[in-house]
């Protein structure tokens, strides 16, 4: 079983997008040990804005290195000189110590001076990327948790180094055992999906459970699924509902939808149509297509609300939102609404359009309905 709420590939995409080690902007002249410190973002699938996504991009600076501080001062001086050179001024002239202005001459002379100054104070050695990695590894061996996280992610994802999953996992485990939340969550995903290692639900539950207890909403959702299925932990539906509720209360759309479904059928919670509609709506309003379709069905069945003809109109509105997102069951149901003319004016052209969309995704019922609708329209045309 693979859970697909916040997948490892999402973490990888976020890591690659937000944790770039830029060769030029690293400015080796700034310090002998400048290195990007990577982090992992825990996003909520199509509905994620993870509160744990912090400290993803950090810079390691060796502030004690005199050369780094000196280079920053020189850089600032050069910026000032460049600004003055635009107007043909040297620093002395700007201060009023030298009379006269000769724009072309002053600019040319200043640029020449810059070249001499830079050549005279350029550092003898700028560390290579490999040397910087060695420096960070030394920090990791000294139990620096940020360095351990950097190395784990760098080797696991193969960022500027060959992919080395065992080595990456080894560093991530060291960071996780030092209570690094990002590393704990990433390890949970790795073992959950079997990326670079065999699937191990027990280890996944171990690390995700730690993060879930810290309040991470995505880990809480995963724990609800593991408890529900008895994967890596004893099967416990009551505990699954508890984790699910915690995740839903933190605005995870899939958790809200799943909790709504439990109230709809009364599974490990009292059956309650009003609460089912309430939770499904929370997810639907975040754009979660399955929840939008669920809300549409509740309006169509008039469950959790007073009977009203307008409910059918609302059902079509929610079906349309889900259908436009490419959700095949909603597309097929919306087509049926256009065939029946319930909640919307009957329109066989639109019905055929939405059935084609659903059938193209392999929806068997939509395919059968599409064939039947086309036969019916051909017969009508022959009359």
N, C-alpha and C positions, 0 to 999 in steps of 0.2 A: 504493500500500500504506500503510495506516495502522496503526501499532502502538498497542495499547490497554492497555499494562501500567500506566503511570502517565501519565494523559492530562493535557493542558493544562487541561481542565475541572476535574480534581482539584486542580491547583495554584490555579486560580481560586477554587474553593470554600474551600480552606484559607486563601487570602489574605483572602477576604471574612470568614471566620469569625474569624480570629485577628489581623487587622490593622485593627481598627476605629479610626477617628479620632473620638473621642467629643467632641461639642461642649462639654458641661458639664464632664466630668472633665478636659478639657485644661487647665482653669483658666487662662484668659488672664491672670489676675492673677499667676500664678507667674512669668511671663517673657515677654518680647516675642517670643521665637522658639521657643516650645514646639511641637513637631510630631511626630506619630507616625512612626517609621521602620519602614516595612513590610519583610517578608521573605517568601521563598517556601519552602514545605515540599516536600520531595521524598519522599512516602509510597509504599508498596509495594502500590498497588492494594488489593485486598481483604486484602493481607497486609503492608500496609506500616506501619513504625514508624521512619521515616527518621532515621538518625543525623545527617543534615545539617540537620534541622529545628531550628535554633538561631538565636538573635538575630533571630527573626521579628518580634518586637514590641519596639521600642526607642523611647525618648523622647529628642528633641533638647532639651537645656536650654542656654540661654545663661547659664552660671554667673557670667559676668563682669558681668551686668546687675545693678546695685545694687537696682533696684526689685524684681527677682525674689526676691533673698535677703531683702529687707525684708518683702515680703508674706508669705513663709513664716514669718518670726518673728511677724508680727502674727497670722497664722492660728493659730499655736500658743498665743499669748496668749489669743486668743478662745476656743479650746478649753478652756483652763484656767478662763476666766471663766464659760463655760457650765457646766462641771462644778461650780463653786462656787455658781452661781446656783440649781442644783437644790436646794441646802440653804439658800437665802436668805442667802448670805454674799457680801460683796464681798471683793476680794483683800486689802484692808487688815484686814478683820475676821478673815479666815483667818490672817493673820500675827499677830493679837493686838493690833493697834494701835488698833482701835476696839471699844469695849465694846458690849454689847447686841445683841439679835437681833430683827428684825422681818421675818419671812419675806416677807410680801406686799410690804411697802414696799421691802425690799432688792432683791427680784427685779425689781420694776417699775423701780426706779431704775437697776439694772444694765443692763437691756435698753435703756433710754433712752441710757445712756452708750455702749453698743455702737454704737447708730445714729449718734451724734455722731462717735464715733471713726472709724467706717468712712467717713462722708461727708467727713471732713476729710482722709483720706489715700488715697482712691480714686485710682488713676492717671488722668491726663488722657486717655490713649489706650490702648485695648486692641486689639492688631493683629487684623485680620480674617483669615479663612482665606486669602484671596487674597494678602494681604501676607506671610503665613507661607510660602506657596508660593514667592513671589518671593525670600524670604530663602534658602530651601533651594536654589532654582535658582542663586542667587549662589554658594552653597557648592559646588554641582555644577560650575559653571564654573571654580571654583578647584581642581577635581580631587578633591573630597571623595567617595570611593567610596560611602559610605553614602547620601549625598544623591543621587548618581546612581542608585543602586538604587531609592531611594524614588520618585524622579520617574519612572523607567522603569515601575515596577509601577503607580504611580498613574495615569499616562496610558494605559498599555496596557489596564488593567482598567476604567478609567473610574471611579475611586474619588473621589467628591466633585468630580469634574471631568468634562467630556464625554470620551468615549472618543476617543483620538487615537493610533492604533496606530503610525503612522510616528514620531511624536514619542516615544512610549514606547520603541519599539525603539531609537531613536537614543540615548536615555539608557542603556538596558540595554547596548548595545554599548560605550559609554564605560566603564561599570562593569566589564563583562566583560574589556575590554582592560586594566583595572587589576587583573585577577586576582580579581574578586569571584565566588566559586563559585556563589552563588545566581543571579546574573545569567547566568552561563555556562550553567547547567543550564536556566534558563527559556528562554533563546534557543534552546538545542538542541531543546526541546519545541515552541517556536513554529515553527521551520523544519521540524521533523519532521511536524507536523500541518497546516502551512499556515494557521495562525491569523493573519489579518490580512496575510499575505504568501503568495506562491506557495510550494508545497512545495519545499524545497531540501535534498536529502539530504546534499549535500556540506557545506553550512554546518551542518546538524544534526550531522553526524559530527565536524566540526571542534570545535564547542563541547562536545558530549557526550564526545568523546575526551579533551579536557582534564580534564573533571570525573571521568571514569572513571579516568584515571591518578592522580587524587588519592584514589581509593579509594571513590568514590560507588557504592554497589551497584546503584542503579537505572540510572545511566548505563552501568555495566558490562553490564547486561542489554540495554539498547538497542544498545550497540556490538556485542554478540554477534549481534543480529538484523540489524544493518546489514551486518556482515561476512559473515554467512551468505547474505544476499540480494544482496550486491554493490551496496548502495545508498549512493551517495556515497563509497564506498571500493572498492578492488578486492575481488572475491569471494575469501574466504579462510576455508575451513571450519575449518582448524586454529586460526586466530586466533579464530574465533567460539566454538570450544569453550573456548579459554583464557579469554575474557571471561565465558563462561557459567559456568565453574567458579568464577571469582572472585566472581561475583554469588551463586551457589549457596552458596558457603562463608560468605557473609555473611547467609544465612538468607532469601533471596528465594525465596518458594514457587514462583513460575512458573519461575524458573531451575532450581531443584531438580527440578521435574517434567520440564522439557525435557532436562536432563542425564540423568535416569533413562531417558527415552525413547531417547536416543542409545545408552546402554549396552544397552538392550533389543534394539535392532535392529543394534547395532554400527556406527553411522554416525560415522566419523572418530575412533572410540575402539574398543578391543577389545570384542567382544560379551561381556557379563557379566551374567547374570540376577541374581546376588546384589547387585552394585552397583546395578543398575537398581531392584531392590526397595528397597534402602537409601535411595536418593535420592528415589524416589517417596514412600516412607513419611515422610520428613522434610517434604515438602510437604503430604502428606495430614494429618499431625498438626497442621499449621497451619490446617487447615480448607479447603484448596484442593480444590474439588469434582472437577476433572478428575483430580487426582492420586489422590483417594480412589477414583474409578472405576478408574483404572489399577491401583492396589493390589488392588482387588477382582478384576480380571481375572487378575492374576498368581496370586492365591490359587486362583482357579477353575481355572486352567491348571496350577497347582502348579509354577510356574517360580521358581527361586531358593530352593527349600525342599524338604525331604523330603516324599514323598507321605504324606498323612494325611487321613482323612475329615473331620477337624476343619477342614481348610483351606476346605471348602465353607461351613462356618458363618461363618468369618472373612470369606469373600467376600461373603456376604449382609450382614454387619455393615457392611462398607465401602460396599457399594452403597446401603444404607439411609442412611448419613451423606451421601453425595453426592446421593441422591434428595431428601432433605429440604431440601437447599439449592436445589432446583429444576433440577438438571442432568438434562435430558431423556434422554440416553443411559443414565444410571444408572437413571432411573425405568423405562425400557423393559426394561432387563436385570433389574431387581429384580422386575418383573412376571413375567418368564419364570421366575425362580426360584420364584415362588409357583405358577406353572402346573405346573412340573416337580416341585416338592416336593424340590428339591436344596438342602441346607443349611438348609432351613426347612420347616415343615409346609405342605403344599399348601393354598392358599386362593384360590379363584377370585374371591371378592369383593375381596380385596386386590389380586389381579392386575389386575382390571378398574379398580380405583381408580388404580393407578399408571400403567396404560396411558392412562387418561383424562388424567392430568396431563401425560404426555409428548406425547400427541396434541394437547392444547391449545396446545402450544408449536410445533406444526407438524412434529413428528417423523413422517415418512412411514411408517416401519416400524411405529411404535407405532399409528398410525391403522389400518393394515392388520391388525395383530394384534388390535386392539380389535374391529374388525368381525367377524373370524373367531371371536373368543371369544364375542361376543354371539350369533352364529348358533349356535354349538355349545351355548350355555346354553339358547337357545330350543328347540332340538331335544331337549335333555334334559328340558326341562319338559313337552314334548308327549308324552313316552313314559309 
